[in-house]
Amino acid sequence: MNIKQGLRPVLAITAVVYALVGLYLLAGGIWLTALGGSLYYLIAGALLLVTAVLLLRRRQEALWVYAALLIGTMVWAVGEVGLDFWALAPRGDILVPLGIWLMLPPITRNLGTRDLAPPSRAAQVPLGLAVGAAVVVVVAALTQDPQDIAGSLPQVAQNAPTPGDAGEIPDEDWQAYGRTGFGDRFSPLKQITPDNVHNLKVAWTFRTGDVKGPHDPGEFTDETTPIKIRDTVYLCSPHQILFALDAATGKLKWKFDPKLTYNSTFQHMTCRGVSYHETAQGAETIDGAQAPVDCGHRIFLPTNDGRLFALDAETGERCHNFGDDGMVDLKAGEVVKTAGFFEATSPPVVTDKMVIVSGAVMDNYSTHEPSGVTRGFDVYTGRLVWVFDAGNPDPNEMPSDTHHFVGNSPNSWIVSSYDPKLNLIFIPMGVQTPDIWGGNRGADAERYASSILALNADTGKLAWSYQTVHHDLWDMDIPAQPSLVDVRTAGGDIVPALYAPAKTGNIFVLDRRTGTPIVPAPETRVPQGPAPGDHLSPTQPFSELTFRPKNNLTGADMWGGTMFDQLMCRIMFHQLRYDGPFTPPSLQGTLVFPGNLGMFEWGGLAVDPVRQIAIANPIAIPFVSRLIPRGPNNPASPDASQPSGSETGVQPMFGVPYGVTLSPFLSPLGLPCKKPAWGFMAGIDLKTNTIVWMHRNGTIRDSAPLPIPFKLGVPSLGGPLTTAGGVAFLTSTADFYIRAYDVTTGRQLWQDRLPAGGQSTPMTYAVGGRQFIVTADGGHGSFGTKLGDYVVAYALPEAH
């Protein structure tokens, strides 16, 4: 029997496979071309079909046609994305293996003339060269990263100013969410260095026992950053259970359970931290009376059901002279008092006399919601001293029997910063909900939305405000605690600066005395054409210190696991409305980039005030929003069967003409449609306000179908920590690791596997002469990481 005749089925099957691939690319290519996209897929599909026909006819010209396709693909791919390996991968991960298959004997031995004469080896040369060229491109791409920025931050800033007065805090302590009221997330400890950080080992692990229950929302997250005072670590779990641990061993000293009242109305279940106050010798209340002597060290615990507790830091007992037996009801003065509609998810700011509380309101649910009012209480008695209700024409108007807070006032859901010298609190503001449509918003609701407010901490009176987004329709609020740092300018002047990272990728740099920009943020024209009934600002401020991409996304930026879903991503991209940043929401569907997670989230920056540098972990994931007109499937008001939902999926926005769907921009295989990287670590020189280094960060080990640790650079939720030892730490990536980095260059120095998702910001302290790095690892529901109840402390091995 003739060998060629026996192998003909292989050739036939190969031709059918190539024809099917060609038909898919041709059909998708026609669709994409009709939408104004690339012609490549149409041409590639046609050449694959020609190849399939030639294979069926046993013509060796099939190899020549396929060689032309492969060479053309390489030229097109490199022209679109350069030598970026992960961007090139889906452009060749199907075609290159198919080309190699054509060179194998089962195919080549079946190609030839009709009389079965042996095929010409010369026919295989072009295809061999094409495959070889593809290999060369791959090898070249593996040796570089076009998205990488290499550089070195200054080791010690010359003539650096003395760090600003954030209050006297012992070096070994971490007394507030950002260690100090300045929100710098910087520790002066130096025991852990780039030379020894690889020796870190788990020193102790604590299990809170607080896990997700059947009635908890999808946004069940463990985002706590512990604090440490003297020999005790304090932290809260997602149900706001407060734990006091021995700082050296992690052993439980006491715990306090506020016993939340909650149901399906909750959108979040999280606790980012607690706050501490210590009564000074001879301290007075805000009214000038002598401060009480009992409960001299107190912990303030906010809860998701709208309460604020003051607890004795030594025993966990309630401070009976604060509010009603140690508790203040934050729902007082509100029109809407439904549990979970006002959630104090972040720790309050504490001064020598005041405890100042803000809170989150339900995102995109209704126009009938609580006010996002910020309140100042006497730190000793819990008496309400002042309010700032951003939606009220008089934001300082106190509640009374005849006046309630203004419903749906813009809120502040993350931690504020405090400068004791200026006695100003700096509040990062959100937008009036519903977030994605604003046709019904009045001037009062718009005035302070998505702004930074500077208020007098004793009176709540406005010192200044700076708006970062006008008429915000994208939920592009200020999501992180502003970082305060005194910066010496190039001219030698010391400026008390404020660095506010925004979801837009901008970092707004302001003089915190006046709110005047230090780094220019010129108003720039943005896309127009709002949804019916809405309006837009013609311009938006764009800071010159930014992680926002220089160019808008194009079809070339679309990605996928294969060329098949990459093609679908390109089709989806061209079906959406996208004109760059601030493209307005639409019924067509709008691509929002930076997406709803923002380029910065609640983790903020870590600032070294001595070296005058900052560490950041920006992310880059586009989202899709689509307005849904009211109708049978989108009722105008809620009923008992409709829970509040989460921050993704269908958002009802009751009370306005539309609901909205919000989702990450993903391929049919569930992979990001934008090419990687999706997450970075970056270093900023604050003297020059420039990004000095930036590297992909994190792997797809815990988000891909197979646990492959490819370092594509993944998103992170949480923030960095930096130390005087020259080491920065981050735990918040989509893979379950804690990592250490050389602050100077950003080079990764060490990593360790976490027992669950680490969507929190780590902290550090010292006790008994030993430095510890502590991280809460409980995962994040909507982010999709593994849930747990772990608190893990690392330290260098003890000397024996």
C-alpha positions in Angstrom: 0.0 0.0 0.0 1.3 3.4 -0.9 2.4 5.4 2.2 1.0 8.6 0.9 -2.3 7.1 0.2 -2.4 5.8 3.8 -1.8 9.2 5.3 -4.4 11.1 3.2 -6.9 11.3 6.1 -4.4 13.3 8.1 -4.1 15.8 5.3 -7.9 16.0 4.9 -8.4 16.5 8.7 -5.7 19.2 8.6 -7.4 21.0 5.7 -10.8 20.9 7.5 -9.3 22.4 10.7 -7.5 25.1 8.7 -10.7 25.8 6.9 -12.7 26.1 10.1 -10.2 28.5 11.6 -10.2 30.5 8.4 -13.9 30.7 8.3 -14.0 32.0 11.9 -11.4 34.6 11.2 -13.0 35.6 7.8 -16.4 36.0 9.3 -15.1 37.9 12.4 -12.8 39.9 10.2 -15.7 41.0 8.0 -17.6 42.0 11.1 -14.6 43.9 12.5 -13.9 45.7 9.3 -17.5 46.8 9.0 -17.1 48.4 12.5 -14.0 50.2 11.3 -11.4 47.8 12.8 -8.3 46.1 11.4 -8.4 44.3 8.1 -5.9 41.8 9.3 -8.3 39.1 10.4 -10.3 39.2 7.2 -7.0 38.8 5.2 -5.7 36.1 7.6 -9.0 34.2 7.3 -8.9 34.3 3.5 -5.3 33.0 3.4 -6.2 30.2 5.7 -9.0 29.2 3.5 -6.7 29.3 0.5 -4.3 27.1 2.4 -7.0 24.6 3.3 -8.1 24.3 -0.4 -4.5 23.8 -1.5 -4.0 21.1 1.1 -7.1 19.3 -0.1 -5.6 19.4 -3.6 -2.3 18.2 -2.2 -0.5 21.3 -3.6 2.8 22.2 -2.1 1.9 25.9 -2.7 -0.1 25.6 0.5 3.2 25.9 2.4 4.1 29.1 0.5 0.7 30.7 1.2 0.9 29.8 4.9 4.5 31.2 5.0 3.2 34.5 3.6 0.4 34.5 6.2 2.9 33.9 9.0 5.4 36.5 7.8 2.6 39.0 7.4 1.3 38.3 10.8 4.7 38.9 12.4 5.1 42.2 10.6 1.5 43.3 11.6 1.9 42.1 15.2 5.2 43.8 15.8 3.9 46.9 14.1 0.9 47.0 16.4 2.5 46.3 19.8 6.2 46.2 19.4 8.3 43.5 21.1 5.9 43.0 24.0 5.8 39.3 24.5 2.4 39.0 26.3 0.8 41.3 23.7 2.3 39.3 20.9 1.3 35.9 22.4 -2.4 35.8 21.2 -1.4 37.0 17.8 0.7 33.9 17.2 -0.3 31.3 19.7 -2.6 29.6 17.1 -0.8 30.4 13.8 2.7 29.4 14.8 1.8 25.9 16.0 -0.3 25.4 12.8 2.7 26.5 10.8 5.0 24.0 12.6 2.4 21.2 11.9 2.6 21.9 8.2 6.3 21.3 8.2 6.0 17.8 9.8 6.2 14.6 7.7 2.6 13.6 8.0 1.8 16.7 5.9 4.8 17.2 3.7 4.9 13.5 2.5 1.3 13.9 1.3 2.1 17.0 -0.8 3.2 16.6 -4.4 2.2 16.1 -8.0 -0.8 14.0 -9.1 1.5 11.1 -9.9 2.6 11.0 -6.3 6.2 12.2 -7.1 8.1 13.3 -4.0 7.5 16.9 -3.0 10.1 19.5 -3.5 12.1 20.3 -0.4 12.4 23.9 -1.7 8.7 24.3 -1.1 9.3 23.9 2.7 12.0 26.6 2.9 9.7 29.7 3.0 7.6 28.2 5.7 10.7 27.2 7.7 12.1 30.7 7.4 8.7 32.1 8.5 8.6 29.9 11.6 12.2 30.7 12.3 11.4 34.5 12.1 8.5 34.0 14.5 10.9 32.2 17.0 13.4 35.1 16.7 10.6 37.6 17.4 9.5 35.6 20.5 13.1 35.4 21.8 13.6 39.1 21.3 10.3 39.9 23.0 11.2 37.8 26.0 14.4 39.9 26.6 12.6 43.2 27.1 9.4 44.8 28.3 8.3 48.0 26.5 6.1 48.9 29.5 8.9 48.7 32.0 10.5 51.9 33.3 14.0 51.3 34.8 15.5 53.9 37.2 16.8 54.6 40.7 15.2 56.8 43.3 17.6 59.0 45.3 19.1 57.1 48.3 18.9 60.2 50.5 17.4 63.4 49.5 19.8 66.3 49.8 18.6 69.0 52.2 15.5 67.1 53.0 13.2 68.9 55.4 12.5 67.5 58.8 9.4 65.3 58.5 6.3 67.4 59.3 4.7 67.2 62.8 2.2 64.4 62.6 2.3 63.9 66.4 4.8 62.2 68.5 4.7 58.5 67.7 7.4 56.1 69.0 9.4 54.5 66.1 8.3 51.0 67.1 4.5 51.8 67.0 1.9 52.1 64.2 -0.8 54.2 65.9 -3.1 55.0 63.0 -4.3 53.6 59.7 -1.4 55.2 57.8 0.8 55.0 60.9 0.3 58.7 61.5 -2.4 61.2 60.6 -0.3 62.2 57.7 -1.3 58.9 55.9 2.3 58.3 54.8 2.4 54.5 55.5 6.1 54.9 56.3 8.0 53.4 59.2 11.4 54.7 60.5 12.3 51.1 61.4 15.5 49.8 59.8 16.0 46.3 61.0 14.7 44.7 57.8 16.9 45.7 54.8 17.4 44.6 51.1 20.3 42.5 52.3 18.3 40.4 54.9 14.7 40.6 53.8 15.0 37.2 52.1 15.4 35.7 55.6 11.8 36.7 56.7 9.8 33.9 58.2 6.3 33.6 59.7 6.6 34.6 63.3 3.0 34.1 64.3 -0.4 33.5 62.8 -3.8 34.4 64.2 -7.2 33.2 63.1 -10.1 35.5 63.7 -12.8 32.9 63.1 -14.8 35.6 61.3 -15.9 34.1 57.9 -18.5 34.9 55.3 -22.0 33.8 56.3 -25.1 33.0 54.3 -26.6 36.5 54.6 -23.4 38.4 53.8 -23.2 40.4 50.5 -20.8 39.5 47.7 -18.7 42.5 48.7 -17.4 40.6 51.8 -13.8 41.8 52.2 -11.0 41.8 54.7 -9.3 45.1 54.2 -8.1 45.9 57.7 -4.7 47.5 58.5 -3.9 46.7 62.1 -2.6 49.4 64.5 0.0 48.8 67.3 0.4 50.7 70.5 3.1 49.6 73.0 2.7 45.8 73.3 -0.7 45.4 71.7 -1.9 45.0 68.1 -5.6 46.0 67.4 -7.5 45.0 64.3 -11.1 44.4 63.1 -12.6 41.7 61.0 -15.2 42.1 58.2 -18.1 41.9 60.8 -16.4 44.6 62.8 -15.2 42.3 65.6 -12.3 44.0 67.3 -9.3 41.9 68.4 -6.5 42.9 70.7 -3.4 40.7 70.3 -0.1 40.4 72.0 2.3 42.1 69.6 5.2 39.6 70.2 3.2 36.4 70.0 -0.1 37.1 68.3 -2.0 35.6 71.3 -5.5 37.0 71.9 -5.8 39.4 74.8 -9.5 40.3 74.3 -12.1 40.8 71.7 -15.3 42.8 71.3 -18.2 41.8 69.1 -20.6 44.7 68.3 -23.2 42.1 67.1 -24.2 43.8 63.8 -27.8 44.1 62.8 -27.8 43.3 59.1 -29.7 41.7 56.3 -29.8 41.8 52.4 -29.7 45.6 52.4 -26.0 45.6 53.0 -23.8 46.3 50.0 -20.4 45.9 51.8 -19.1 43.9 54.7 -15.7 45.2 55.6 -13.7 47.0 58.2 -10.5 48.8 57.2 -9.3 49.6 60.7 -9.8 51.2 64.1 -8.4 54.4 65.6 -6.6 55.2 68.9 -6.7 58.1 71.4 -4.6 58.6 74.5 -5.6 61.2 77.1 -2.7 63.6 77.7 -1.9 64.9 81.2 -4.3 67.8 82.0 -6.3 67.3 78.8 -9.6 69.2 78.3 -12.7 68.4 76.3 -13.7 70.6 73.4 -15.7 72.7 75.8 -12.8 73.3 78.1 -13.8 71.0 80.8 -11.4 68.6 82.5 -11.1 65.4 80.5 -12.2 62.2 82.3 -9.5 60.1 83.8 -11.1 56.7 83.1 -10.7 55.1 79.7 -7.5 57.1 79.2 -6.5 54.8 76.3 -9.4 54.2 73.9 -10.0 52.4 70.6 -12.7 53.7 68.3 -14.5 51.1 66.2 -16.9 52.1 63.4 -19.5 49.6 62.2 -21.3 48.8 58.9 -24.7 49.2 60.6 -24.0 52.9 61.5 -22.6 52.9 65.0 -19.3 54.2 66.6 -17.9 52.5 69.7 -15.3 53.8 72.2 -13.6 50.9 74.0 -11.0 50.8 76.7 -7.7 49.8 74.9 -6.6 47.8 78.0 -9.7 45.7 78.6 -12.1 46.0 75.7 -14.8 47.3 77.9 -17.0 50.2 76.7 -16.0 53.7 77.7 -19.2 54.4 79.6 -18.8 58.2 79.5 -18.8 58.2 75.6 -22.2 58.6 74.0 -24.7 56.0 75.2 -22.6 53.6 77.2 -19.7 53.8 74.8 -21.7 54.0 71.6 -22.9 56.8 69.3 -25.7 56.1 66.7 -24.5 57.4 63.4 -28.0 57.1 61.9 -29.2 59.9 64.1 -30.2 62.9 62.0 -30.7 60.8 58.9 -33.9 60.6 56.9 -33.1 57.1 55.7 -32.1 54.8 58.6 -32.1 51.4 56.9 -29.3 49.2 58.2 -26.4 49.1 55.7 -27.3 52.2 53.8 -24.8 54.3 55.7 -21.7 52.2 56.5 -18.7 53.5 58.4 -16.2 51.1 56.8 -13.0 53.1 57.5 -11.4 54.3 60.8 -12.2 57.8 61.9 -9.7 60.6 62.3 -8.8 61.3 66.0 -7.3 64.6 67.2 -6.5 65.6 70.8 -10.2 66.7 71.2 -12.2 65.3 68.4 -13.2 62.0 66.7 -14.3 62.7 63.1 -16.4 60.1 61.3 -17.4 59.8 57.6 -19.0 56.8 55.9 -20.0 55.1 52.7 -23.5 55.1 51.3 -25.1 52.6 49.0 -23.6 53.0 45.5 -25.9 53.3 42.5 -29.0 52.1 44.4 -31.4 54.9 44.8 -32.0 58.6 45.1 -33.6 58.0 48.5 -30.5 57.3 50.7 -28.8 58.7 53.7 -26.6 61.7 53.7 -22.8 61.1 53.4 -22.3 63.7 56.2 -19.0 64.0 58.0 -19.4 64.6 61.8 -17.1 65.7 64.6 -17.7 64.3 68.1 -16.1 65.2 71.4 -13.5 62.5 71.7 -14.3 62.0 75.5 -18.1 62.5 75.7 -19.3 61.6 72.2 -21.3 64.9 72.0 -21.9 66.0 68.4 -19.8 69.2 68.0 -20.1 69.9 64.2 -21.2 68.5 60.9 -20.3 69.0 57.3 -23.2 67.9 55.1 -21.9 68.5 51.6 -25.3 68.6 49.9 -26.7 71.3 52.3 -26.4 75.0 51.2 -25.1 75.5 54.7 -23.0 72.3 55.2 -22.4 73.1 58.9 -26.2 73.2 59.8 -26.7 71.0 62.8 -29.5 68.5 62.9 -32.6 69.2 65.0 -36.2 68.2 65.5 -37.0 70.2 62.3 -33.9 69.6 60.3 -32.4 66.3 59.0 -29.3 65.8 57.0 -29.8 66.2 53.2 -30.4 62.8 51.6 -27.8 61.6 49.1 -25.2 64.2 50.0 -21.8 63.3 48.6 -19.9 61.0 51.0 -16.4 60.1 52.0 -15.9 56.4 52.4 -12.2 56.2 53.0 -9.8 57.5 55.6 -9.1 61.2 55.9 -5.7 62.8 56.8 -4.9 65.3 59.6 -2.3 68.0 60.1 -2.0 68.9 63.8 0.0 72.1 63.1 -2.6 73.5 60.7 -5.4 71.7 62.7 -6.9 70.8 59.3 -8.5 67.5 58.3 -8.3 66.6 54.6 -11.3 64.6 53.4 -11.4 62.7 50.1 -14.9 63.0 48.8 -17.1 60.8 46.6 -20.0 61.8 44.4 -23.8 61.9 45.0 -25.4 58.6 44.3 -26.6 57.3 41.9 -23.1 57.7 40.5 -23.5 57.1 36.8 -26.3 59.5 35.9 -26.5 63.1 37.2 -29.3 64.9 35.4 -31.1 65.5 38.6 -28.2 66.8 40.7 -28.4 70.3 42.0 -25.6 72.8 42.4 -25.3 72.0 46.2 -24.8 68.3 45.5 -22.1 69.1 42.8 -20.2 71.7 44.8 -18.0 69.4 46.8 -18.4 66.1 45.0 -15.2 64.2 44.0 -13.2 66.9 45.8 -10.6 67.2 48.5 -12.0 69.2 51.5 -9.9 70.9 54.1 -11.9 71.5 57.3 -11.0 73.0 60.6 -10.9 69.9 62.9 -12.5 71.7 65.9 -15.3 73.4 64.0 -15.8 71.7 60.7 -15.6 75.0 58.9 -14.3 74.9 55.3 -10.7 76.1 54.8 -10.6 75.2 51.1 -11.8 72.7 48.5 -10.4 71.4 45.3 -12.5 69.5 42.8 -10.8 66.7 40.9 -13.8 65.7 38.6 -16.6 68.0 37.5 -20.1 66.5 37.3 -18.7 63.0 38.0 -20.6 60.4 36.0 -17.9 57.7 36.3 -17.6 57.2 40.1 -14.1 58.7 39.7 -13.9 59.9 43.3 -10.9 60.3 45.5 -10.6 56.7 46.7 -7.6 57.0 49.0 -6.3 58.8 52.1 -4.3 61.8 50.9 -0.7 61.6 51.9 0.8 64.7 53.6 4.5 65.4 53.2 6.7 68.5 53.5 8.6 68.8 50.2 11.7 70.9 49.5 11.3 72.3 46.0 14.0 72.8 43.4 14.2 76.4 44.5 14.9 75.4 48.1 11.5 76.3 49.6 9.7 73.8 51.9 6.1 73.4 50.9 3.6 71.5 53.1 2.2 69.3 50.3 -0.8 67.0 49.9 -0.6 64.1 47.4 -4.1 62.8 46.5 -4.1 59.7 44.1 -7.4 59.6 42.1 -9.1 56.7 40.3 -8.4 58.6 37.1 -4.7 57.8 37.5 -3.9 61.5 38.3 -2.1 62.4 41.5 -3.2 65.8 42.5 -0.4 67.7 44.4 -1.6 70.6 46.4 -0.3 73.1 49.0 -2.3 71.8 52.0 -2.5 75.3 53.4 -4.4 76.7 50.5 -5.4 73.9 48.1 -3.4 75.6 45.3 -1.9 73.0 42.9 1.9 72.6 43.2 2.0 70.3 40.1 -0.1 71.9 37.3 -3.5 70.2 36.6 -4.8 72.2 33.6 -8.4 72.0 32.6 -8.5 69.9 29.3 -11.4 69.4 26.9 -13.1 66.0 27.3 -15.6 64.0 25.2 -19.2 65.3 25.0 -22.6 63.9 24.1 -24.3 62.9 27.4 -27.2 60.5 27.8 -30.7 62.0 27.3 -31.5 64.3 30.3 -28.0 64.6 31.5 -25.2 67.1 30.9 -21.4 67.2 31.0 -18.6 69.4 32.0 -16.7 70.6 28.9 -13.3 70.2 30.7 -11.7 68.2 33.4 -8.5 68.7 35.4 -5.6 66.5 34.3 -2.6 66.5 36.7 0.9 66.5 35.1 1.8 63.8 37.7 -0.2 60.9 36.4 -0.2 57.2 35.6 -2.9 57.7 33.0 -1.8 56.2 29.7 -0.5 58.8 27.3 -2.6 57.5 24.4 -6.2 56.4 24.3 -6.9 52.7 23.9 -7.2 51.3 20.3 -8.0 48.0 18.7 -4.3 47.1 18.9 -4.5 47.2 22.7 -7.1 44.4 22.7 -6.0 41.0 24.1 -7.2 37.5 24.8 -6.0 34.0 25.5 -6.0 33.2 21.8 -6.5 35.0 18.6 -10.1 33.9 18.6 -11.2 35.8 21.8 -8.8 38.6 20.9 -10.8 39.0 17.7 -14.0 39.1 19.7 -12.5 41.7 22.1 -11.7 43.9 19.1 -15.2 43.5 17.8 -16.6 44.3 21.3 -14.3 47.3 21.6 -15.5 48.8 18.4 -19.1 48.3 19.4 -18.7 50.4 22.5 -18.5 54.1 22.8 -15.0 55.1 23.7 -13.4 58.5 23.0 -10.8 58.4 25.7 -11.0 59.4 29.4 -14.4 60.7 30.6 -16.3 59.2 27.7 -19.9 59.7 29.0 -22.1 56.8 30.0 -24.5 55.7 27.2 -27.2 53.3 26.2 -24.8 52.0 23.5 -22.4 50.9 26.2 -19.3 52.9 27.2 -15.8 51.7 27.7 -14.6 53.3 30.9 -10.8 53.5 31.2 -9.4 53.9 33.8 -12.2 51.6 34.9 -14.5 51.7 38.0 -11.8 50.2 40.2 -9.7 53.1 39.1 -5.9 53.3 38.6 -5.7 53.9 42.4 -8.0 52.5 45.0 -8.2 52.8 48.8 -4.6 51.6 49.4 -3.2 55.0 48.5 0.6 55.9 48.4 3.4 55.0 50.7 5.6 58.1 51.3 9.1 58.3 52.7 9.3 61.9 53.9 13.1 61.7 54.5 14.1 60.4 51.1 11.3 62.5 49.5 9.9 59.6 47.5 6.6 57.6 47.2 5.7 54.1 46.3 2.5 53.3 44.4 0.7 50.3 43.0 -1.4 51.6 40.0 -3.7 49.2 38.2 -5.2 49.3 34.7 -8.5 47.4 34.1 -11.2 48.9 31.7 -14.8 48.5 32.7 -18.0 48.7 30.6 -21.1 50.7 31.7 -24.4 50.5 29.9 -27.4 52.6 30.8 -30.7 50.7 30.9 -33.9 52.7 30.3 -36.8 52.1 32.8 -39.1 49.3 31.6 -40.6 46.0 32.6 -37.2 44.5 33.5 -36.0 47.6 35.2 -38.6 48.9 37.6 -38.6 52.5 38.8 -38.6 51.6 42.5 -37.4 48.7 44.7 -39.6 45.9 46.1 -39.0 43.5 48.9 -37.5 40.9 46.5 -34.7 43.2 45.3 -31.6 43.3 47.6 -29.1 46.1 47.4 -26.7 44.1 45.3 -23.0 44.6 44.9 -20.8 47.1 43.1 -20.8 45.1 39.8 -23.6 43.7 37.6 -27.0 45.4 37.4 -27.2 48.6 39.4 -30.8 49.8 39.8 -30.3 53.5 40.3 -33.9 53.9 41.5 -35.3 57.4 41.1 -33.5 58.3 37.9 -34.5 57.4 34.3 -31.9 54.6 34.0 -30.3 51.6 35.7 -26.8 50.7 34.7 -24.7 47.5 34.3 -21.1 47.7 35.4 -18.6 45.0 34.6 -14.9 44.5 33.8 -14.2 44.4 30.1 -13.6 40.7 29.6 -13.2 38.3 26.6 -15.7 35.4 26.0 -13.1 33.3 27.9 -13.3 35.6 30.9 -9.8 37.1 30.3 -9.2 40.9 30.3 -9.8 42.4 26.9 -7.0 44.9 27.4 -3.5 43.6 27.0 -1.4 43.2 30.1 0.1 44.6 32.3 -2.9 45.2 34.6 -0.9 46.0 37.7 2.4 47.7 38.5 4.7 48.8 41.3 6.1 52.3 40.8 8.5 54.7 42.5 8.0 58.5 42.4 10.6 61.2 43.1 8.7 63.9 45.1 11.3 66.6 44.5 10.8 66.4 40.7 7.3 64.8 40.7 8.4 62.2 38.2 7.9 58.5 37.9 11.4 57.0 38.2 10.7 53.3 37.9 7.7 51.1 37.2 7.5 47.3 36.8 4.9 44.7 36.2 3.8 43.2 39.5 2.2 39.9 40.3 1.3 36.6 38.5 -1.8 34.9 37.1 -1.2 31.9 39.3 -4.5 32.3 41.2 -6.7 33.8 38.4 -5.9 31.5 35.5 -7.4 28.1 34.8 -4.0 26.5 35.6 -1.8 27.6 38.4 1.0 28.9 36.1 3.0 31.8 37.7 3.4 33.9 34.6 4.3 37.4 35.6 1.9 39.4 33.5 1.3 42.1 36.1 -2.1 41.7 37.9 -4.4 44.2 39.6 -4.2 44.8 43.3 -6.6 46.1 45.9 -4.8 47.5 48.9 -1.7 49.6 49.3 2.0 49.6 49.9 4.1 50.0 53.0 7.6 51.5 52.9 10.3 51.6 55.5 13.5 53.5 56.4 15.3 50.2 55.9 14.9 50.7 52.1 12.3 47.9 51.7 8.7 48.3 50.5 6.0 45.6 51.0 2.7 44.8 49.2 0.2 42.0 49.7 -2.8 43.1 47.7 -2.4 41.5 44.3 -4.8 39.0 42.7 -2.3 36.2 43.5 -1.9 35.3 47.1 1.6 36.6 48.0 3.3 39.1 50.2 6.2 40.7 48.3 9.2 42.9 49.3 10.8 45.3 46.9 14.0 47.4 46.9 12.7 50.9 47.3 15.5 52.4 45.2 15.0 50.4 42.0 11.7 48.5 42.5 13.4 45.1 42.2 11.5 42.3 43.9 13.6 40.9 46.7 11.4 38.3 48.4 7.9 36.8 48.4 6.0 34.3 50.4 2.7 32.5 49.8 -0.3 33.7 51.8 -3.1 31.4 53.1 -5.8 33.6 51.4 -6.1 36.8 49.4 -4.2 39.7 50.9 -6.4 42.6 49.9 -5.2 44.8 52.7 -2.4 47.2 53.4 0.4 45.7 55.5 2.0 47.5 58.5 5.1 47.1 60.5 6.1 47.6 64.2 8.8 46.5 66.6 8.5 44.9 70.0 11.3 43.5 72.1 13.8 44.8 69.6 12.4 42.7 66.8 10.7 44.2 63.7 7.5 42.5 62.4 5.6 42.9 59.1 1.9 42.1 59.6 -0.8 41.5 57.0 -4.5 40.6 57.2 -5.3 37.9 54.7 -9.0 37.3 54.4 -9.6 37.8 50.7 -12.1 39.9 48.7 -15.4 38.7 47.5 -16.0 40.8 44.4 -12.3 40.7 43.5 -12.5 36.9 43.4 -9.7 36.0 45.8 -9.8 33.2 48.3 -11.6 34.1 51.5 -10.1 33.4 54.9 -9.6 34.7 58.4 -5.9 35.0 58.8 -3.5 37.6 60.3 0.1 36.7 59.6 3.2 38.3 61.1 6.7 38.0 59.6 10.0 38.7 61.3 13.7 37.8 60.9 14.8 34.7 62.8 15.7 35.5 66.4 19.3 35.4 67.3 20.3 32.6 69.7 
